[in-house]
Amino acid sequence: MSEPILILTDVVVAFHALRAVDGIRLAVPRGQRRAIIGPNGAGKTTLFNAIAGAVPPSSGRIRFDGHDITRLPPHRRAQLGISRTFQITNLFPTLRVYDNMVLALRGRSWRKFSLFGLPDTDSAETASIAAALAAARLGERADIPVKELSYGEQRQLEIALSLVTSPTMLLLDEPAAGLSPSERSMVADIIRALDRSITVVLIEHDMDLALAIVDFVTCMFEGRILVEEEPDRIRRNAKVQEVYLGKPRHA
């Protein structure tokens, strides 16, 4: 069997005396859909930040696709194939959907340094943008200014932006946050339909949605891994119910 695409070994992220991530060991197989769940303050987003390079681990090691990325900056991790969305939308509202896609694609290209000339996309770029928009169910919205999209469509656009660079691992930080039930259903369908060549790791507070679209679940609590199991077992796990429902730990 091949090495997991993502391996974390004893990863700690400390902010002074607070260990937001406390000795995490994690292995994600290639192509897996993995949910990271847990109550507020469990350390989920800090863990994502450590994987994506937004915060450096205080100790431990992170390997991605055979590379030690523990100390690599975010742009180098992106070049290796890691793409990420965020809890809060981060778009250019006055530009068209298509223009936002071009900027995301050029961000990993030498053409980002070209301020003059070469304004048009080449055939390969055009194909990449079209494929990413189609995967995010936005193929008919390319010429619409982003500010005219619904909030749900803006979340879909963030997924499209993360796909346009052809990542091998996609980190989705609460992709359904703030969405209506129908919009959450749309996002779930988009994630389910992604090619299995893309490994997906997501944080999601909507447990019903998360457990319906992933193969495996890591539940965090107070910076540590509480339990890792398949979705059906997670639903019935007494420890998971305890931390989510707030029952006394020694009742």
C-alpha positions in Angstrom: 0.0 0.0 0.0 1.2 3.5 -0.8 2.1 6.0 1.9 -0.8 8.2 3.2 -0.8 11.5 1.4 -0.9 13.4 4.7 1.0 12.4 7.9 1.2 14.4 11.1 3.5 13.2 13.8 3.2 14.6 17.3 2.2 18.0 16.0 1.9 20.7 18.6 0.7 24.3 18.1 1.2 26.4 21.2 0.3 30.0 21.9 2.3 30.7 25.1 0.8 28.3 27.7 -2.1 27.3 25.5 -1.7 24.2 23.4 -4.4 24.7 20.8 -3.1 21.5 19.1 -1.6 19.0 21.4 0.4 16.1 20.1 -1.7 15.2 17.0 -0.9 12.1 15.1 -2.9 11.8 11.9 -2.7 9.8 8.7 -5.0 10.5 5.7 -4.9 7.9 2.8 -4.9 9.2 -0.7 -8.4 9.8 -2.1 -10.1 9.6 1.3 -12.8 12.0 2.4 -12.0 12.8 6.0 -14.0 15.0 8.5 -12.4 16.7 11.4 -15.2 17.5 14.0 -15.3 18.7 17.5 -16.9 21.4 19.7 -15.8 25.0 19.5 -12.3 25.4 20.8 -11.3 21.8 20.0 -8.4 23.0 17.8 -9.8 22.1 14.4 -9.0 25.4 12.6 -5.6 25.7 14.2 -4.8 22.2 12.9 -5.9 23.3 9.4 -3.7 26.3 9.7 -0.7 24.1 10.6 -1.3 21.8 7.7 -1.8 24.8 5.2 1.2 26.7 6.6 -0.7 29.7 8.1 0.8 28.9 11.5 4.0 27.0 12.2 4.0 24.0 14.5 5.7 24.5 17.8 7.0 20.9 17.5 6.3 17.8 15.5 6.4 16.9 11.8 4.0 17.2 8.8 4.5 15.2 5.6 2.5 15.7 2.4 2.8 13.5 -0.6 6.3 12.4 0.4 7.6 15.8 1.3 8.4 17.2 4.7 6.4 20.4 4.7 6.7 21.3 8.4 8.5 24.5 7.7 7.4 25.3 4.2 5.5 28.6 3.6 1.9 28.4 2.3 2.7 29.1 -1.3 5.2 26.2 -1.5 2.5 23.9 0.0 0.1 25.2 -2.6 2.6 24.4 -5.3 2.9 20.8 -4.0 -0.9 20.4 -4.3 -2.6 21.7 -1.1 -5.6 24.0 -1.6 -7.8 25.5 1.0 -11.0 27.3 1.6 -11.8 29.5 4.6 -14.8 30.0 7.0 -15.3 33.6 5.7 -15.6 34.3 2.0 -12.5 36.0 0.5 -13.5 37.1 -3.0 -13.3 40.2 -5.2 -16.9 41.2 -5.3 -16.7 43.8 -8.1 -15.0 41.4 -10.5 -16.7 38.7 -12.6 -16.7 35.1 -11.4 -14.4 34.3 -14.4 -11.9 37.1 -13.4 -11.7 35.7 -9.8 -10.9 32.3 -11.3 -8.1 33.8 -13.5 -6.6 35.5 -10.4 -6.6 32.2 -8.5 -5.1 30.3 -11.4 -2.4 32.9 -12.1 -1.5 32.9 -8.4 0.5 29.7 -9.0 1.9 30.7 -12.4 4.8 32.8 -13.5 2.3 35.1 -15.2 1.3 36.6 -11.8 4.5 38.7 -12.2 3.4 40.1 -15.6 1.6 43.4 -15.0 1.4 44.3 -18.7 0.4 42.2 -21.6 -0.8 38.6 -21.8 -4.3 39.6 -20.4 -6.1 36.7 -22.0 -6.2 33.1 -20.8 -4.6 30.5 -22.9 -6.4 27.3 -23.9 -5.1 25.3 -21.0 -6.2 28.0 -18.5 -9.6 28.3 -20.1 -10.1 24.6 -19.8 -9.0 24.5 -16.2 -11.4 27.4 -15.3 -14.3 25.8 -17.1 -13.8 22.4 -15.4 -13.5 24.0 -12.0 -16.7 26.1 -12.5 -18.6 23.0 -13.8 -17.5 21.0 -10.8 -18.8 23.7 -8.5 -22.1 24.0 -10.4 -21.3 27.5 -11.6 -20.7 26.9 -15.3 -23.5 29.3 -16.3 -22.4 32.1 -13.9 -18.9 32.9 -15.3 -19.8 36.4 -16.5 -21.7 37.5 -13.4 -20.1 40.0 -11.0 -19.4 38.2 -7.7 -21.5 40.7 -5.8 -24.6 39.5 -7.7 -24.1 35.9 -6.5 -26.1 34.6 -3.6 -24.1 33.7 -0.5 -24.5 30.1 -1.3 -23.1 30.6 -4.8 -20.2 32.6 -3.3 -19.4 29.5 -1.2 -19.5 27.4 -4.4 -17.2 29.9 -6.0 -14.7 29.4 -3.2 -14.7 25.7 -3.9 -14.2 26.4 -7.6 -11.2 28.7 -6.8 -9.7 25.9 -4.7 -10.1 23.4 -7.6 -8.8 25.5 -10.5 -5.2 24.8 -9.5 -5.7 21.1 -9.8 -4.9 20.2 -6.2 -4.2 16.7 -4.9 -5.6 17.6 -1.4 -8.5 20.0 -0.6 -8.9 21.5 2.8 -12.5 22.7 3.3 -13.0 24.9 6.4 -16.8 24.8 7.2 -17.9 24.8 3.5 -21.6 24.8 4.6 -21.4 27.6 7.2 -24.3 30.0 7.0 -26.1 28.1 4.2 -29.7 27.2 3.9 -30.7 23.5 3.9 -31.0 23.5 0.1 -27.6 25.2 -0.3 -26.0 22.8 2.2 -27.4 20.0 0.0 -25.8 21.5 -3.1 -22.4 21.8 -1.4 -22.6 18.2 -0.2 -23.4 17.0 -3.8 -20.4 19.0 -5.1 -18.1 17.4 -2.6 -19.4 13.9 -3.2 -18.9 14.3 -7.0 -15.2 15.4 -6.7 -12.8 13.0 -8.4 -11.2 10.5 -6.0 -7.7 11.7 -7.2 -8.4 14.6 -4.8 -8.1 13.9 -1.1 -10.6 15.9 0.9 -10.3 16.9 4.5 -13.0 19.1 5.9 -14.1 20.8 9.1 -17.8 21.0 9.5 -20.1 21.8 12.4 -23.1 20.3 10.7 -22.5 16.7 11.8 -25.3 15.3 9.7 -23.8 16.8 6.6 -20.3 15.8 7.4 -21.1 12.3 8.3 -23.1 11.8 5.1 -20.2 12.7 2.7 -17.0 11.3 4.3 -15.4 7.9 4.7 -13.7 8.5 8.1 -14.0 10.9 11.0 -11.5 12.4 13.4 -13.1 13.9 16.5 -11.0 16.5 18.4 -11.4 17.7 21.9 -9.2 20.2 23.8 -6.5 20.1 21.1 -6.2 16.3 21.0 -7.8 13.5 19.0 -10.6 12.0 21.1 -11.6 9.2 18.7 -11.2 8.2 15.0 -13.9 6.0 13.5 -16.1 5.5 10.5 -19.2 7.7 10.3 -21.7 5.1 11.5 -19.6 4.4 14.6 -19.1 8.1 15.3 -22.9 8.6 15.5 -23.1 6.0 18.2 -19.9 6.8 20.0 -20.6 7.8 23.7 -17.4 10.0 23.9 -18.5 12.0 20.9 -22.0 12.4 22.2 -20.6 13.5 25.6 -18.4 16.3 24.2 -21.1 17.6 21.8 -24.0 17.4 24.3 -21.9 18.8 27.2 -22.6 15.9 29.6 -20.4 15.7 32.7 -17.3 13.7 31.8 -17.5 11.6 34.9 -21.3 11.4 35.3 
